[in-house]
Amino acid sequence: MQNKKICFIGAGNMSRAIIGGLIKSGYSASLITATNPSLPKLDALAADYGINTSQDNVPSASAADVIVLSVKPQLMQAVCESLAGVVDDKLLITIAAGIPENRYHDYFGKQVKLIRTMPNTPMQLGLGMTGLYAPAGMPDEDKAFAESLMRACGDIVWVNEESGIDKVIALAGSSPAYFFLFIEAMIEAGVEMGLPEADARTLAQQAAVGAAAMVKQNPGLTPAELRANVTSKGGTTAEAIATFEAGGLRTLVKDAMGNCIKRAEEMARNF
């Protein structure tokens, strides 16, 4: 990864995850600055990672080569407008959902170099999944830097069209919550069956971790094949799977992901 000065505008969980990943990968803390209106998150980042911090966005962004926009979508316009005078020729990386690339040009009042990304919360454990989109003409050097930045916290996928970011949201950005819900339902069922809640949680969470690892570590097998390997005809697993299928699990998942995408599209129209 190139040694560029990075300024994170916003010091929330995503910024913290990326900064932690960078430091762990050997990136120099002296090249990283985080800004935030209040001090507690900044103080924690400085204490944990030794980075630079500031409550003033403009001078910090002005001194950077790369600016990571990591603020809530409803605050993005005001933040961009305040930085309009210092972003020329800098690479901008945004991790905000719902704001299309062309709106940033409006916010800044000029054409800017911007790459959209959509990470997910497992970045906090170095197990993140990030989708990236760069408009046509983006220099390969900038794309490579953005990719390296996000790889510090997990895996990445580039999408060719900006609409692909909405699909990334449905498949990765929002999907940790789907799995949390499924695990939650399993724990609740286990408790109703008479298991202590702690034991039900241990059983469900480890099964989820193990199943995900088996998918990842067996790229030559489809999930359907892995499922078949543990589903004996007429056995207990077969009975459970048949119940899920009869309940329309596949259709429910498809509908949920479709509604996720629709909501992302609605949000884009609102900005």
SVG drawing of the C-alpha trace seen along z (x, -y; Angstrom):
<svg xmlns="http://www.w3.org/2000/svg" viewBox="-45 -27 50 69">
<polyline fill="none" stroke="black" stroke-width="0.4" points="0.0,0.0 1.2,-3.5 2.2,-5.7 -0.3,-8.5 -1.7,-10.8 -5.2,-9.8 -7.9,-11.9 -11.0,-10.2 -13.9,-12.6 -15.8,-11.0 -14.6,-8.7 -17.3,-6.1 -17.2,-2.3 -16.3,-2.0 -13.5,-4.5 -12.2,-2.8 -12.3,0.6 -10.4,-0.6 -7.8,-2.5 -7.3,0.6 -6.8,2.7 -4.3,0.3 -2.3,0.1 -2.3,3.9 -1.1,4.2 1.9,1.9 0.6,-1.4 2.3,-4.3 0.1,-6.0 1.7,-9.3 0.1,-9.3 -3.5,-8.9 -5.7,-11.6 -9.3,-11.3 -11.6,-14.2 -14.8,-14.3 -16.8,-17.1 -16.5,-15.5 -13.4,-14.3 -14.2,-10.9 -13.9,-8.8 -10.9,-10.8 -9.1,-10.3 -9.8,-6.5 -8.4,-6.3 -5.3,-8.3 -4.8,-6.1 -5.3,-2.8 -3.5,-3.5 -1.3,-6.5 -2.9,-8.4 -3.4,-12.1 -6.8,-13.6 -8.5,-16.9 -11.9,-18.5 -11.4,-20.7 -12.1,-19.0 -10.7,-21.6 -7.0,-21.8 -6.8,-18.0 -8.4,-17.3 -6.3,-20.0 -3.1,-18.2 -4.2,-14.8 -3.8,-13.0 -6.9,-10.8 -10.1,-11.8 -12.4,-9.1 -16.0,-10.5 -17.4,-8.5 -20.3,-10.5 -24.0,-9.8 -25.8,-10.4 -27.9,-13.2 -24.7,-15.1 -22.8,-14.5 -23.9,-17.5 -22.9,-20.0 -19.5,-18.2 -18.8,-18.2 -19.8,-21.9 -17.4,-22.8 -14.5,-20.9 -15.2,-22.2 -12.1,-24.5 -9.6,-21.8 -10.5,-18.7 -9.0,-19.5 -7.0,-16.6 -7.5,-14.5 -9.0,-11.0 -12.3,-10.9 -13.6,-7.6 -17.1,-7.5 -18.6,-4.8 -22.1,-6.3 -25.1,-4.4 -27.7,-5.8 -25.9,-8.8 -25.1,-8.5 -21.8,-9.6 -23.2,-12.5 -24.7,-14.1 -21.2,-14.5 -20.2,-16.7 -23.2,-18.8 -22.3,-19.0 -18.7,-20.0 -19.8,-22.3 -17.3,-20.8 -16.1,-17.5 -14.2,-15.4 -12.4,-12.1 -14.7,-9.8 -14.9,-6.1 -18.0,-4.7 -17.6,-1.8 -20.1,0.2 -18.5,2.1 -20.2,4.1 -19.8,4.3 -17.6,7.4 -14.8,5.1 -14.5,4.5 -13.1,8.0 -11.1,7.9 -13.7,10.1 -15.5,7.4 -16.9,7.5 -16.7,4.3 -18.2,3.5 -16.5,0.7 -17.5,-1.4 -15.4,-3.8 -16.7,-5.8 -15.1,-5.5 -11.8,-7.3 -10.7,-6.8 -6.9,-6.3 -5.8,-2.8 -3.5,-4.1 -6.5,-5.5 -8.5,-2.3 -5.6,-0.3 -5.3,-2.5 -9.0,-2.3 -8.9,1.5 -5.9,1.8 -7.6,-0.4 -10.6,1.9 -8.6,5.1 -7.0,4.1 -10.3,5.2 -11.5,8.1 -12.4,9.0 -13.6,6.8 -15.6,6.9 -15.7,4.3 -18.9,3.6 -19.0,2.3 -22.2,0.2 -23.1,-2.1 -26.4,-0.3 -24.3,2.7 -23.6,1.0 -27.3,1.5 -26.9,5.2 -23.8,5.2 -25.9,3.6 -28.5,6.5 -25.8,9.3 -23.2,7.9 -23.9,4.5 -27.2,5.4 -26.8,9.2 -25.0,9.6 -28.3,8.5 -30.1,11.4 -27.7,13.9 -28.1,12.3 -31.9,12.7 -31.5,16.4 -29.2,17.0 -31.6,15.1 -34.5,17.3 -32.4,20.5 -31.5,19.4 -35.1,18.6 -36.2,22.0 -33.5,23.7 -34.6,21.9 -38.2,22.9 -37.0,26.5 -35.5,26.3 -31.8,25.4 -30.1,22.7 -29.8,19.5 -26.0,19.5 -25.8,23.0 -28.3,22.3 -26.2,19.3 -23.0,21.3 -24.5,24.0 -26.0,21.6 -23.2,19.2 -20.5,21.9 -22.6,23.7 -22.9,20.5 -19.1,19.8 -18.3,23.4 -20.8,23.4 -19.4,20.1 -15.9,21.4 -16.8,24.6 -18.3,22.6 -15.2,20.3 -12.7,23.2 -14.4,25.4 -14.6,23.2 -14.9,26.3 -18.2,27.2 -21.4,25.3 -23.5,24.5 -26.1,26.9 -23.4,29.7 -22.3,28.9 -25.9,29.0 -26.4,32.4 -23.3,33.7 -25.0,33.3 -28.5,34.2 -29.1,37.9 -32.3,39.0 -35.1,39.4 -32.9,38.1 -33.2,35.2 -31.5,32.6 -33.7,33.5 -36.8,33.0 -35.6,29.5 -34.7,28.5 -38.0,29.7 -39.7,27.5 -37.7,24.5 -38.5,25.2 -42.2,25.7 -42.2,22.4 -40.9,20.6 -37.5,19.6 -35.9,19.0 -38.8,16.7 -38.6,14.9 -34.9,14.3 -35.3,13.1 -38.1,10.7 -36.1,9.3 -33.1,8.6 -35.3,7.1 -36.9,4.8 -33.4,3.9 -32.4,2.8 -35.7,0.8 -35.0,-1.1 -31.5,-1.9 -32.9,-3.2 -35.4,-5.3 -32.7,-6.8 -30.7,-7.7 -33.7,-9.7 -33.9,-11.6 -30.4,-13.0"/>
</svg>
